[in-house]
Amino acid sequence: MTLTADSTKFDPFKFTPKPGLLQLETGTACNAHCLFCEHPNMKRKGTAKWSTILHTLYWWVHRVSEVCPFGMQEPFLDKRLPAVLTNCKLLNPKVRTLVYTNMSIYDEDAWRKILRWQMLDTLAVSFYGVTKQIYEALQPPLSFEAVEQNIKSLVKLKRKMHCDKPEVNLHILLMPETLKRAQKFAVKYRPLLDNVGYVRWDSWCGRKPYSDEWESKVWGPSEESRSPCPRLWRILQVHYDGTIVPCCLDAHEMEPCGNILDDHEAFYNNPRLNELRTLHLKGEQDTIPLCRDCTVWRRDHDPVWNQIWRKHTKTVSSAVNPYTK
């Protein structure tokens, strides 16, 4: 079923899941202990078997438009990343590949392979420091100077090899510590990179402090009513051991929904995942511990998506977020 703003016949309970993004965690290793991330508190640790990666890619790369071989990890710690990206393109030459990184690691041999074969379409760099002091306080034990140099080295190599891809985007997290200096920092990097943009603070489903009042001052008013979460229909999230979870924020596997190794169609037919979709359709998100304290829905959902649900169903909720202090 095609979801468009002017749909006149729309039964939300018959809306078929159709993922556009496959997000595959190849491991859980990370060399940073960022204050705004749940990784330091995560107990599950491991590295995906190569057979798990190939199994997932084989069954799903041809069905999606974008693949992100990244989860709760720093992807460039995994030496297999160029091979993962290559397999994505071999299985589906049209698929877009995306990787998020803190850019603390610069392996020129790996980058030459990625650039030469044009395996990666977009690189998103999480560089939230704006100053050395703020950066090293927020993203310890990484080095501000080292990350800056790594970004410049990649851009230089990309130009030297006359490569259009990957598009290099810099993300700056807006929070009280970074807000005043963010614009100046963005102006500094815009001539060097393809895009520089701001990202919103997140509560990690209630695990991190969150102020909707402060966010409203920065981003404007939030959504008042809550639509079903598009991630349940649009994103296939696979952890390193094949476990499927409903959301990238489910770092602790609060809601495991089958395993892709046991059933590669689990995204469609897993009973718990379908139950979560139904609860969202009924406006009962607050009955799901993972979703109850989520703050993402307040600002980060597609406006067209929200418009459709509100036009064709009255089952959206108006839950009050408890993190509005």
Backbone as a ProteinNet text record, in pm:
[ID]
protein_1_A
[PRIMARY]
MTLTADSTKFDPFKFTPKPGLLQLETGTACNAHCLFCEHPNMKRKGTAKWSTILHTLYWWVHRVSEVCPFGMQEPFLDKRLPAVLTNCKLLNPKVRTLVYTNMSIYDEDAWRKILRWQMLDTLAVSFYGVTKQIYEALQPPLSFEAVEQNIKSLVKLKRKMHCDKPEVNLHILLMPETLKRAQKFAVKYRPLLDNVGYVRWDSWCGRKPYSDEWESKVWGPSEESRSPCPRLWRILQVHYDGTIVPCCLDAHEMEPCGNILDDHEAFYNNPRLNELRTLHLKGEQDTIPLCRDCTVWRRDHDPVWNQIWRKHTKTVSSAVNPYTK
[TERTIARY]
84.7	0	87.9	55.7	132.4	73.9	159.1	114.8	134.7	27.2	35.7	-58.7	-28.4	-103.5	-250.4	-282.8	-419.6	-494.7	-443.3	-511.5	-653.1	-748.1	-886.4	-931	-870.2	-902.3	-778.8	-785	-667.8	-711.5	-680.8	-708.4	-575.8	-552.8	-423.6	-390.2	-492.8	-467.6	-431.4	-436.2	-393	-271.6	-207.9	-90.5	28.4	78.1	183.2	319.7	398.1	534.5	618.6	692.6	781.7	906.9	1008.8	1127.8	1202.4	1243.1	1327	1472.7	1495	1630.2	1657.5	1772	1825.6	1941.8	1930	2038.1	2093.9	2218.3	2280.8	2402.3	2395.4	2505.3	2609	2732.6	2835.7	2914.8	2893.3	2959.1	2916.7	2973.4	2936.8	3058	3173	3293.9	3287.4	3323.5	3331.7	3444.9	3517.8	3633.3	3600.9	3472.7	3432.8	3335.1	3323.4	3229.7	3147.2	3075.4	3001.5	2894.7	2886.6	2793.5	2647.9	2619.9	2482.9	2439.9	2525	2499	2478.6	2401.4	2375.4	2482.1	2573.4	2673	2751.1	2796.3	2870.8	2791.7	2659	2574.9	2527.9	2571	2520.5	2598.9	2526.7	2591.3	2614.3	2529.6	2548	2668.4	2759	2880	2904.3	2954.8	2987.2	3017.6	3058.7	3090.5	3010.4	2951.6	2870.8	2958.1	2908.1	2975.2	2959.5	3059.7	3052.9	2931.8	2900.8	2785.2	2654.5	2646	2526	2511	2621.7	2619.1	2575	2636.3	2602.7	2458.8	2412.4	2273.5	2176.5	2202.1	2113.5	2115.7	2235.8	2246.7	2182.5	2203.8	2151	1998.7	1932.9	1787.3	1724.9	1801	1734.7	1788.8	1910.8	1965.5	1885.1	1834.5	1759.1	1618.8	1576.2	1441	1436.7	1549.5	1551.6	1621.9	1605.7	1671.7	1799.5	1816.6	1933.1	1978.3	2111.6	2170.2	2267.8	2257.5	2347.1	2414.7	2539.3	2609.2	2667.3	2578.7	2614.2	2507.6	2551	2456.8	2516.9	2520.8	2582.7	2732.8	2803.3	2942.6	3010.2	3142.3	3219.7	3256.8	3194	3206.5	3348.3	3433.2	3567.9	3662.6	3612.8	3688.5	3677.3	3578.6	3557.3	3628.7	3735	3816.1	3739	3624.4	3544.8	3453.4	3452.6	3358.4	3366.8	3486.2	3489.4	3426.6	3446.1	3387.2	3234.9	3185.6	3040.5	2979.3	3041.8	2991.1	2996.9	3104.2	3117.9	3005.4	2975	2868.1	2732.6	2711.5	2586	2569.9	2675.8	2669.7	2664	2729.4	2724	2583.8	2518.6	2384.4	2278.1	2301.4	2205.9	2281.2	2324.4	2401.8	2330.7	2196.6	2120.9	2103.9	2138.5	2116.4	2211.5	2162.2	2245.4	2304.6	2431.5	2498.4	2530.7	2513.5	2530.3	2602.2	2698.3	2770.5	2783.4	2761.6	2785.2	2917.1	2995.1	3124.3	3161.9	3247.2	3302.8	3431.9	3478.4	3594.1	3724	3730.3	3852.8	3956.6	3913.3	4002.5	4013.4	4137.1	4157.6	4254.7	4201.5	4279.8	4284.4	4396.1	4402.3	4386.6	4439.5	4423.5	4276.5	4204	4060.7	3987.2	4023.4	3955.9	3987.2	4107.3	4139.5	4052.1	4027.6	3939.6	3797.3	3749	3611.7	3593.9	3691.9	3683.7	3701.4	3795.8	3824.7	3703.8	3635.6	3522.5	3388.1	3391.6	3269.4	3162.8	3205.3	3117.1	3021.9	3066.2	2992.2	2933.1	2802.6	2735.7	2738.6	2718.4	2712	2787.8	2869.7	2938.8	2889.4	2833.2	2784.3	2881	2942.4	3042.9	2979.6	2981.8	2929.6	3042.5	3051	3158.7	3092.3	3069.1	2981.3	3054.1	3183.5	3260.6	3248.2	3246.6	3251	3376.9	3430	3562	3630.5	3762.3	3838.9	3790.8	3771.5	3732.5	3596.5	3499.6	3365.5	3365.3	3433.6	3436.8	3494	3606.9	3674.1	3603.4	3515.9	3432.2	3310.8	3256.5	3137	3167.3	3281.2	3312.5	3449.2	3469.8	3598	3611.5	3735	3863.5	3916.7	3827.7	3869.9	3941.8	4025.2	4105	4043.7	4017.4	3960.9	4051	4180.5	4274.4	4284.8	4283.9	4296.3	4175.7	4056.6	3936	3935.1	3971.7	3980.4	4075.5	4190.9	4289.8	4239.7	4169.3	4116	4012.6	3928.4	3829.7	3899.9	3999.9	4074.2	4150.1	4204.4	4278.2	4185.9	4063.8	3968.7	3929.2	3899	3859.9	3973.4	4094.9	4211.5	4227	4214.1	4227.2	4114	3995	3879.3	3901.5	3956.2	3985.2	4099.2	4200	4315.3	4274.7	4179.5	4133.6	4017.4	3977.1	3869.8	3739.6	3702.5	3582.4	3467.8	3350.5	3232.2	3174.1	3191.7	3136.7	3249.3	3220.2	3091.1	3065.7	2938.9	2901.4	2935.6	3015	3059.8	2977.7	2900.7	2813.5	2861	2862.6	2900.1	2775	2757.2	2642.6	2687.7	2616.2	2644.6	2522.8	2541.8	2432.4	2408.9	2286.5	2254.1	2209.7	2286.3	2258.5	2309.5	2276.3	2317.1	2466.7	2549.9	2694.3	2741.3	2668.3	2716.1	2641.6	2525.2	2435.9	2499.6	2565.6	2616.2	2726.3	2802.6	2916.1	2889.3	2772	2742.6	2745.2	2687.1	2679.9	2818.5	2903	3038.2	3115.5	3096.6	3162	3112.5	2982.7	2926	2980.4	2989.8	3043.4	3186.5	3262.6	3401.3	3410.7	3317.1	3326.7	3246.5	3153.7	3070.8	3151.4	3257.6	3334.2	3411.9	3435.9	3518.4	3437.4	3315.8	3236.1	3114.1	3043.7	2925.3	2806.6	2789.3	2679.1	2719.3	2669.2	2684.5	2545.8	2503.6	2369.3	2364.2	2251.3	2231.4	2139.2	2164.3	2078.7	2025.1	1911.9	1841.7	1890	1876.3	1904.6	1796.8	1834.1	1737.8	1751	1642.9	1643.3	1677.2	1698.2	1722	1612	1489.7	1371.8	1366.6	1400.3	1388.8	1512.7	1618.3	1740.7	1832.1	1809.7	1891	1801.3	1854.4	1774.1	1726	1606.9	1548.7	1456.4	1466.6	1379.7	1308	1180	1103.9	1093.7	1096.5	1092.1	1215.7	1332.7	1456.6	1456.7	1415.6	1411.3	1315.6	1206.6	1110.5	1169	1253.1	1317.9	1411.6	1472.3	1568.9	1500.9	1406.8	1349.6	1206.5	1144.9	1004.9	914.7	783.3	688.6	696.9	675.7	679	540	533.7	405	324.7	196.1	111.6	47.2	14.1	-44.3	54.4	46.7	146.9	93.7	155.3	118.5	194.3	149.5	227.4	368.5	465.4	605.1	638	687.5	718.6	830	913.6	1024.1	973.3	854.8	799.2	763.6	741.9	704.8	818.1	907.2	1001.8	1146.5	1183.2	1323.3	1337.2	1427.4	1463.8	1594.4	1587.5	1700.5	1750.6	1875.5	1931.1	2057.2	2062.7	2180.3	2283	2400.6	2515	2489.8	2402.5	2376.3	2252.4	2197.1	2078.8	1947.8	1951.9	1828.7	1767.8	1638.8	1566.1	1502.6	1522	1458.9	1377.9	1279.3	1191	1249.4	1362	1410.7	1560.2	1631.3	1774.4	1803.5	1703	1722.2	1707.2	1672.4	1659.8	1797.2	1888.1	2025.7	2034	1940.4	1944.5	1852.9	1797.2	1706.9	1591.3	1522.1	1401.9	1289.4	1289.9	1183.3	1242.7	1305.7	1354.1	1237.1	1247	1136.1	1184.4	1232.8	1277.8	1422	1467.4	1605.7	1608.7	1683.2	1685.1	1747.4	1827.7	1887	1785.1	1687.7	1581.9	1471.6	1445.8	1336.7	1367.7	1412.8	1450.3	1328.8	1207.5	1085.5	1026.9	1104.6	1052.3	1006.5	1063.3	1020.1	871.1	820.1	678.7	591.6	641	550.6	583.9	677.9	704.8	586.2	533	412.6	431	545.3	563.8	576.3	645.1	659.9	525.2	442.7	308.6	220.3	243	168.3	206.8	336.3	381.2	318.1	308.6	245.1	98.4	30.4	-111.2	-129.3	-44.8	-52.7	-31.4	60.4	81.3	-41	-100.4	-219	-336.5	-342.1	-448.5	-417.5	-300	-262.5	-219.7	-172.4	-135.4	15.9	89.1	235.5	285.8	210.8	254.9	252.8	190.5	188.9	316	399.1	524.6	639.2	709.8	817.6	919.7	956.1	1053.3	1002.7	873.8	816.1	761.4	731.5	659.1	726.9	858.5	929.3	1007.9	974.8	1043.4	1015.7	1117	1100.5	1115.7	1156.1	1182	1056.9	941.6	818.3	780.7	831.2	791.3	837.9	949.5	1002.2	1058	1086.2	1163.7	1085.4	954.5	879.1	843.1	832	796.9	659.4	650.2	520.8	411.9	449.8	350.7	296.8	385.5	344.8	242.6	272.7	181.1	47.5	54.5	-67.5	-160.6	-103.1	-184.7	-257.8	-185.2	-248.1	-358.5	-337.2	-437.6	-560	-537.1	-648.1	-738.4	-679.6	-754.7	-783.1	-732.1	-762.2	-757.9	-838.2	-837.7	-766.2	-684.4	-621.2	-486.3	-447.3	-322.6	-343.7	-237.4	-249.1	-203.8	-231.1	-183	-109.4	-20.5	52.4	136	137.2	220.2	356.7	460.3	595.2	636.1	686.3	722.7	851.4	926.1	1055	1041.5	953.8	930.2	967.4	1056	1096.9	1181.2
-119.8	0	124.4	217.2	340.7	442.8	504.4	602.4	741.7	810.8	945.5	1037.1	1165.8	1262.8	1273.6	1236.4	1253.4	1119	1017.6	887.9	901.8	838.9	845.7	713.8	602.5	471.6	418.2	418.7	379.2	308.9	180.1	103	82.7	154.3	145.5	6.1	-74.2	-207.8	-306.4	-260.9	-343.7	-283.1	-189.3	-123.8	-219.7	-260.4	-361.5	-301.8	-363.7	-315.6	-326	-221.5	-222.4	-143	-210.8	-138.5	-72.4	50.5	119.2	115.1	88.4	88.2	-41.5	-101.5	-211.7	-157.9	-163.1	-120.9	-244.8	-276.3	-400.3	-370.4	-413.6	-395.4	-505.1	-468.4	-569.5	-601.6	-526.4	-550	-443.7	-449.2	-350.7	-274.1	-287.9	-220.9	-71.6	8.7	153.2	206	303.6	359.4	490.4	525	648.7	617.2	708.1	695.7	824	852	977.6	990.6	1109.6	1133.6	1124.3	1144.5	1147.3	1013.5	910.8	782.6	673.6	569.4	458.3	349.1	360	253.4	222.9	322.9	291	208.9	211.9	138.1	3.5	-29.4	-148.5	-272.4	-376.6	-499.8	-600.4	-599	-696.1	-655.4	-747.8	-721.2	-837	-807.6	-914.5	-863.3	-955.3	-925.7	-1019.3	-965.8	-1048.2	-1149.4	-1271.4	-1368.6	-1325.5	-1357.8	-1320.4	-1386.9	-1508	-1578.5	-1506.2	-1444.1	-1368.5	-1245.4	-1176.9	-1058.2	-1096.1	-1200.9	-1241.8	-1290	-1364.4	-1412.3	-1294.4	-1194.7	-1077.9	-1000.4	-977.2	-902.7	-978.3	-1108.8	-1189.3	-1180.3	-1185.6	-1187.5	-1049	-943.8	-814.2	-699	-703.4	-587.4	-555.7	-657.4	-632.8	-580.3	-580.6	-534.9	-390.6	-335.6	-202.3	-103.3	23.4	127.7	178.3	146.4	196.4	93.8	80.4	-8.7	70.5	51.2	117.4	9.5	-30.8	-130.7	-66.9	-39.6	37.6	16.2	2.6	-5.9	62.6	-7.7	47.2	20.4	99.9	69.9	188.7	180.4	264.4	174.1	193.3	97	78.4	180.5	168.2	89.2	41.6	-54.5	-194.7	-213.8	-342.5	-340.3	-417.8	-420.7	-476.6	-537.4	-596.5	-495.9	-371.6	-273.6	-260	-246.6	-239.7	-361.1	-479.7	-601.1	-600.8	-550.5	-541	-447.6	-332.8	-235.6	-290.6	-363.1	-423.3	-523	-607.3	-704.8	-637.8	-525.5	-451	-409.8	-354.8	-306	-420.4	-533	-647.7	-707.2	-712.2	-769.9	-676.6	-546.2	-448.5	-320.7	-306.7	-190.1	-56.9	-61.2	62.6	102	13.1	42.4	152.1	240.4	345	294.1	326.9	284.9	407	389.9	499.9	447.8	525.8	488.6	611.4	592.1	695.5	664.9	767.4	746	865.5	840.3	953	1003.5	935.7	976.1	983.9	907.8	905.2	810.8	729.2	632.5	668.3	673.5	699.1	596	498.5	392.7	422.2	475.3	519.5	403.3	285.5	170.8	134.6	134.2	104.5	210	335.1	442.6	439.9	400.5	389.7	283.9	174	70.1	123.1	188.2	240.4	344.3	431.8	537.4	481.9	390.5	336.8	265.7	189.8	112.7	180.3	301.2	379.6	297.6	235.6	149.3	227	345.2	420.2	547.1	564.6	682.7	801.1	775.8	884.7	848.1	940.9	927.1	1038	1000.7	1098.5	1101.1	1214.9	1229.1	1296.6	1227.5	1283.3	1355.8	1486	1568.2	1680.6	1656.8	1742.4	1845.2	1860.3	1936.6	2086.1	2147.6	2292	2359.4	2311	2353.2	2228.8	2236.4	2124.1	2086.6	2185.7	2159.4	2090.5	2141.9	2084.7	1945.8	1930.5	1801.1	1691.3	1717.2	1614.1	1587	1679	1653.6	1568.7	1590	1519	1382.9	1369.9	1247.2	1190.8	1168	1112.4	965.6	915.8	985.1	1032	1067.5	1105.3	1239.6	1259.2	1381.3	1473.6	1596.7	1696.9	1717.2	1734.6	1760.2	1641.4	1520.9	1401.1	1385.3	1410.2	1397.6	1503.2	1625.7	1731.6	1691.3	1637.8	1598.8	1483.1	1388.5	1275.1	1319.3	1413.4	1466.6	1532.2	1613.4	1682.5	1583.2	1477.9	1377.4	1304.5	1272.2	1205.1	1296.3	1420.8	1514.5	1530.7	1539.9	1553.6	1431.1	1311.5	1188.3	1175.9	1213.4	1207.9	1297.2	1416.1	1508	1455.6	1400.7	1347.6	1234.5	1151.4	1038.1	1075.2	1203.5	1255.6	1176.9	1157.8	1080.5	1172.9	1145.8	1220.5	1165.6	1035.8	970.5	923.5	917.9	944	1093.4	1127	1259.2	1263.7	1362	1370.3	1476.6	1432	1521	1529.3	1648.6	1669.6	1697.1	1622.2	1640.6	1705.8	1807.7	1877.8	1863.6	1803.2	1785.3	1915.1	1965.1	2087.9	2053.5	2103.2	2084.9	2208.7	2228.8	2352.9	2383.7	2278.9	2301.4	2347.6	2311.5	2339.1	2451.1	2489.7	2576.8	2709.4	2777.8	2912.2	2912.7	2803.5	2800.2	2718.1	2657.4	2565.1	2633.4	2752.4	2819.4	2856	2906.1	2941.7	2817.9	2707.9	2582.8	2531.8	2543.8	2500.6	2582.9	2712.9	2801.2	2762.7	2721.7	2680.5	2558.4	2463.6	2337.6	2332.4	2422.6	2415.4	2424.5	2506.2	2508.7	2379.3	2300.9	2181.3	2055.7	2047.2	1925.1	1945.1	1836.3	1843.7	1906	1868.8	1923.5	1931.3	2034.2	2046.1	2074.6	1992.5	2010.6	1984.9	2020.4	2005.3	1886.2	1816.8	1705	1731.2	1666.3	1690.4	1597.9	1646.7	1567.1	1460.2	1345.8	1239.1	1182.6	1136.8	1086.3	937.7	872.8	728.1	655.9	688.1	622.7	639.7	760.8	793.1	766.7	719.8	688	809.7	913.6	1034.4	1154.1	1252.5	1372.4	1440.2	1494.1	1557.7	1670.7	1782.6	1896.5	1938.2	1909.9	1950.8	2102.7	2168.1	2314.5	2372.5	2316.1	2364.4	2331.2	2210.5	2171.4	2261.3	2301.1	2387.4	2524.9	2573.3	2702.5	2697.1	2580.7	2564.8	2527.6	2432.9	2375.6	2418.6	2485.3	2520.2	2418.4	2441.8	2353.8	2210.2	2118.3	1977	1930.2	1808.6	1748.2	1730.8	1756.5	1740.6	1602.5	1547.6	1413.7	1317.5	1194.3	1095.2	995.4	994.7	898.7	767.5	659.6	536.2	560.8	493.6	517.7	454.2	531.3	476.1	372	372.3	275.9	132.2	113	-21.9	-78.3	7.6	-34	-15	79.1	122.5	78.9	33.5	3	-138.3	-215.5	-346.6	-330.8	-348.1	-326.5	-462.4	-496.3	-626.8	-609.1	-674.3	-669.5	-774.4	-768	-846.5	-997.4	-1045.3	-1188.8	-1230.3	-1137.3	-1165.2	-1125.9	-1082.3	-1041.1	-918.8	-924.7	-812	-732.5	-601	-512.3	-407.2	-347.2	-254.6	-117.6	-85.1	53.2	57	151.8	165.5	209.5	263	304.5	188.2	71.1	-45.5	-110.3	-36.6	-83.1	-202.4	-211.9	-317.3	-435.1	-435.1	-542.2	-562.6	-452.5	-460.8	-533.3	-521.8	-582.1	-666.5	-780.3	-866.8	-923.1	-918.9	-961.2	-1066.3	-1177.8	-1285.2	-1268.6	-1363.7	-1362.3	-1389.6	-1310	-1320.4	-1450.4	-1514.8	-1643.2	-1756.1	-1741.7	-1841.9	-1822.2	-1696.2	-1664.7	-1532.3	-1538.7	-1414.3	-1328.5	-1383.2	-1306.1	-1254.5	-1261.6	-1224.3	-1079.3	-993	-853.2	-842.6	-937	-935.4	-1015.2	-1130.3	-1222.9	-1250.1	-1178.6	-1201.7	-1154	-1238.9	-1202.9	-1077.6	-1065.1	-949.8	-820.7	-824.3	-704.3	-658.6	-753.6	-718.6	-668.1	-722.5	-673.4	-529.3	-496.7	-359.3	-264.2	-307.7	-224.1	-198.5	-302.9	-288.9	-193.8	-204.7	-115.4	29.6	52.4	188.7	237.2	150	187.4	221.7	157.6	183.4	302.7	362.2	474	431.2	308.3	254.2	239.4	337.8	333.6	330.8	393.7	402.4	268.5	168.6	35.7	-42.2	12.3	-52.9	17.2	-49.3	17.2	85.5	24	84.8	216.4	223.6	339.4	445.4	405.6	493.6	630	630.7	755.6	806.5	757.3	802.1	949.9	1020.8	1162.7	1189	1087.4	1105.8	1151.5	1094.9	1124.5	1271.8	1345	1484.4	1575.5	1538.6	1628.5	1559.2	1430.8	1368.8	1282.6	1279.5	1199.6	1280.7	1211	1271.6	1339	1467.8	1537.4	1472.9	1420.8	1355.1	1230.1	1155.5	1036.2	1073.4	1173.7	1216.8	1263.6	1334.3	1386.7	1274.1	1169.1	1056	989.9	961.4	891.9	976.7	1105.8	1190.1	1211.9	1198.6	1216.9	1094.4	976.9	854.7	771.2	811.1	735.7	827.7	794.7	871.5	795.5	698.5	613.7	667.4	786.4	842.5	886.7	877.9	913.9	1056.8	1107.8	1241.5	1230.2	1130.8	1104.8	1223.4	1251.5	1359.3	1302.1	1361.7	1313.6	1351.1	1254.3	1285.8	1368.1	1378.5	1447.1	1590.9	1666.9	1804.7	1903.3	1859.6	1943.5	2060.6
0	0	0	-88.9	-95.4	0.8	78.5	177.1	120.9	86.5	31.9	107.5	99.4	179.4	138.9	14	-32.4	-42	29	26.4	81.1	14.7	60.6	122	78.6	133.5	205	334.3	411.2	538.1	546.7	667.1	739.5	849.9	917.4	967.2	996.9	1048.4	936.9	813.1	700.5	630.3	697.1	639.3	645.4	530	521.4	551.3	640.1	665	537.8	510	394	429	478.3	523	408.4	431.7	335.2	377.2	507.5	564	638	608	686.2	768.2	899.3	987.4	1055.9	1023	1067.3	1154.5	1277.7	1372.4	1349.2	1312.8	1288.9	1415	1520.4	1648.9	1747.1	1868	1970.1	2022.9	1956.9	2005	1975.4	2075.1	2056.7	2143.1	2090.2	2161.6	2232.1	2240.4	2307.6	2420.1	2513.6	2625.4	2632.7	2525.2	2512.1	2620.3	2678.3	2788.5	2745.8	2618.2	2568.9	2508.9	2518.8	2454.3	2559.1	2523.4	2613.5	2606.5	2510.9	2495	2623.1	2699.3	2821.4	2923	2915.3	3009.9	2955.3	2835	2767	2809.4	2848.5	2894.1	2781.8	2680	2572.7	2486.8	2463.1	2386.5	2290.9	2173.6	2080.6	1941.8	1856.4	1716.8	1628.4	1524.8	1434.6	1361.4	1351.5	1266	1120.9	1040.5	898.9	832.6	876.7	820.4	853.1	972.1	1009.6	921.2	897.7	811.4	670.4	613.9	476.8	467	567.6	568.6	563.7	647.2	653.6	522.4	470.6	345.1	230.1	224.8	114.1	106.5	221.8	221.6	211.6	246.4	261	176.7	131.6	59.2	-67	-134.5	-257.7	-230.4	-103.1	-69.9	-20.3	16.5	76.9	-15.5	14.9	-64.8	0.7	130.9	202.9	306.3	320.9	420.4	505.8	637.1	730.7	816.9	783.4	864.7	990.7	1083.1	1201.7	1307.8	1433.1	1543.7	1664.4	1775.2	1895.7	1888.7	1808.2	1778.9	1709.9	1700.9	1609.2	1491.5	1376.2	1266.3	1211.8	1223.4	1166.9	1257.3	1372.1	1450.8	1391.3	1304.2	1238.4	1103	1091.9	969.6	850.3	876.9	768.6	700	746.5	692.3	540.1	479.8	332.7	265.6	323.2	266.1	281.3	394.2	414.3	310.3	292.2	195	53.1	21	-111.8	-138.2	-40	-57	-74.5	-6.1	-25.1	-170.9	-228.1	-365.8	-467.4	-437.1	-527.8	-531.8	-415.9	-408.8	-464.7	-451.6	-503.9	-540.7	-664.8	-706.7	-682.6	-672.4	-654.2	-507.2	-415.7	-274.4	-228.8	-143.6	-86	44.4	68	190.7	275.1	405.4	500.1	623.6	673.8	795.5	884.6	1015.2	1115.9	1186.2	1215.5	1280	1366.4	1467.9	1543.9	1480.2	1376.6	1295	1374.8	1482.1	1561.9	1502	1405.4	1340.7	1193.3	1144.5	1001.9	947.5	875.2	813	663.7	616	476.1	379.3	412.3	322.4	306.2	417.7	411	330.7	353	280.5	131.4	94.2	-48.5	-115.5	-45.9	-100.8	-115	-10.3	-12.7	-123.1	-136.5	-237.6	-378.7	-395.6	-528.7	-587.4	-505.5	-554.6	-528.5	-472.5	-450.2	-375.8	-265.3	-188.3	-97.2	-53.1	48.6	-10.8	8.4	-45.7	50.2	178.8	276.6	403.1	449.1	576.7	668.6	782.8	880.3	999	1021.7	1127.4	1248.6	1361.5	1487	1558.1	1533.5	1589.7	1666.8	1796.8	1873.8	1960.7	1943	2039.9	2036.7	1920.6	1894.6	1951.2	2061.1	2110.2	2166.4	2178.1	2231.9	2371.9	2456.4	2595	2603	2527.6	2530.5	2468.8	2356.5	2288	2377.3	2437	2515.2	2648	2688.3	2805.4	2768.1	2647.9	2604.1	2543	2475.1	2402.4	2443	2573.5	2617.1	2571	2551.5	2564.9	2430.3	2337	2202.9	2203	2102.3	2089.3	1984.9	2023.4	1932.5	1811.4	1835.3	1725.6	1630.9	1686.7	1603.5	1511.5	1565.3	1483.3	1373.6	1407.3	1305.7	1193.7	1230.3	1129.9	1044.5	1106.1	1030.9	928.1	965.7	871.1	752.9	781.6	675.6	587.6	647.8	570.6	473.5	519.1	431.3	315	345	239.1	138	186.3	99	9.9	67.6	-10.7	-112	-71.1	-160.9	-283.2	-260.5	-372.3	-457.7	-394.2	-466.8	-560.1	-515.5	-596.2	-687.8	-685.6	-771.6	-752.5	-626.2	-593.7	-550.5	-602.3	-560.9	-431.6	-411.7	-293.1	-202.8	-70.5	-6.9	14.6	24.3	71.7	220.3	260	398.8	471	569.4	645.4	790.1	843.2	983.2	1065	1173.5	1262.3	1392.2	1432.8	1559	1648.7	1763	1858.3	1934.8	1926.6	1999	2141.1	2236.4	2378.2	2449.2	2574.2	2641.4	2629.5	2631.8	2625	2488.2	2382.2	2246.4	2174.7	2225.3	2150.5	2109.4	2201.3	2173.5	2066.9	2059.4	1966.7	1841.8	1832.8	1723.3	1586.5	1577.1	1447.2	1395.2	1483.2	1442.8	1397.8	1467.7	1433	1297.7	1273	1145.4	1029.9	1049.1	944.4	908.6	1006.4	985.1	893.5	907.5	834	704.7	685	564	433.6	424.4	299.2	273.2	376.8	365.1	332.3	385	374.4	286.1	259.3	173.5	246.1	372.7	451.6	598.1	664.2	808.3	864.4	959.3	1014	1162.9	1221	1364.9	1392.2	1501.2	1541	1680.3	1710.7	1836	1946.7	2065.6	2184.9	2199	2255	2275.4	2415.6	2471.1	2608.5	2618.4	2503.8	2503.4	2582.5	2543.2	2602.4	2753.4	2798.6	2939.5	3021.5	2959.8	3034.5	3051.3	2973.2	2982.5	3016.8	3089.1	3121.4	2993.5	2999.6	2881	2923.8	2854.4	2881.9	2754.7	2747.5	2629.7	2621.8	2736.9	2738.8	2669.5	2701.5	2638.2	2489.5	2454	2313.5	2234.6	2297.4	2229.1	2199.7	2289.6	2266.5	2146.7	2125.2	2016.2	1884.6	1891.6	1770.1	1743.3	1837.5	1822	1888.1	1887.8	1957.6	1907.9	1999	1962.9	1921.7	1867.8	1835.7	1964.2	1956.8	2074.5	2080.2	1964.6	1961.8	1896	1935.6	1898.3	1795.8	1678.9	1575.2	1596	1533.5	1537	1485	1540.3	1503.4	1368.5	1274.2	1141.4	1143.6	1247.4	1252.3	1255.6	1311.7	1320.3	1184.1	1086.3	952.1	851	877.6	774.7	794.9	915	943.2	998.3	937.8	990.7	1067.6	1198.3	1288.9	1337.9	1302.1	1335.5	1419.6	1536	1620.7	1577.2	1636.9	1589.4	1589.5	1677.4	1685	1606.7	1528.2	1447.5	1512.1	1638.8	1707.4	1640	1615.2	1556.8	1670.6	1668.1	1766.2	1690.2	1753.6	1681.7	1655.9	1722.7	1716.6	1745.8	1685.1	1709.4	1852.8	1922.6	2061.3	2159.1	2108.7	2195.4	2213.8	2273.5	2290.8	2383.5	2477.4	2578.6	2546.4	2425.4	2380.8	2478	2507.3	2589.6	2516.5	2381.2	2301.4	2187.7	2218.6	2110.8	2031.6	1901.2	1814.9	1715	1768.2	1681.1	1639.5	1559.6	1513.1	1364	1293.2	1147.6	1100.4	1186.3	1151.3	1159.1	1246.7	1260.8	1157.8	1125.3	1033.5	965.1	839.9	771.3	737.3	757.1	735.2	866.6	973.7	1105.8	1112.3	1028.4	1027.1	996.1	917.5	880.8	977.4	1021.8	1090.3	1236.3	1295.5	1436.4	1520.3	1606.4	1683.4	1768.9	1834.9	1923.1	1842.1	1730.8	1650.1	1595	1554.1	1506.5	1620.6	1741.5	1857.5	1888.8	1877.4	1900.4	1799.7	1673.6	1571.1	1605.4	1650.6	1685.1	1803.3	1903.9	2019.3	1976.9	1885	1834.2	1758.1	1678.7	1603	1694.9	1809.6	1905.7	1995.5	1977.9	2063.7	2201.6	2215.4	2345.8	2360.4	2307.6	2315.7	2460.2	2549	2688.3	2760	2700.3	2761.8	2728.4	2641.1	2601.2	2673.9	2763.9	2838.6	2750	2637.4	2546.9	2490.3	2460	2391.6	2486.9	2608.9	2701.1	2718.3	2737.2	2764.4	2644.3	2526.7	2404.7	2378.5	2331.3	2297.5	2147.6	2072.1	1928.7	1854.7	1891.8	1818.8	1824.2	1922.1	1939.5	1826	1761.4	1657.6	1534.4	1540.7	1433.5	1335.9	1341.8	1246.3	1122.9	1012.9	885	895.8	864.7	873.7	788.5	670.8	584.9	652.7	717.1	791.2	899	977.1	1082.6	1025.7	914.8	854	810.2	753.7	708	823.7	930	1041.9	1103.9	1112.1	1175.7	1086.9	958.2	865	861.1	875.9	852.5	976.7	1090.3	1210.5	1331.5	1430.9	1554.7	1666	1627.4	1727.3	1774.1	1730.1	1781.9	1926.4	2003.9	2144.6	2167.4	2284.2	2322.1	2455	2461.3	2586.2	2626.8	2754.2	2808.3	2840.8	2786.1	2813	2954.9	3035	3172.5	3183.9	3072.5	3078.8	3027.1	3091.1	3049.4	3158.9	3245	3358.7	3309.9
[MASK]
+++++++++++++++++++++++++++++++++++++++++++++++++++++++++++++++++++++++++++++++++++++++++++++++++++++++++++++++++++++++++++++++++++++++++++++++++++++++++++++++++++++++++++++++++++++++++++++++++++++++++++++++++++++++++++++++++++++++++++++++++++++++++++++++++++++++++++++++++++++++++++++++++++++++++++++++++++++++++++++++++++++

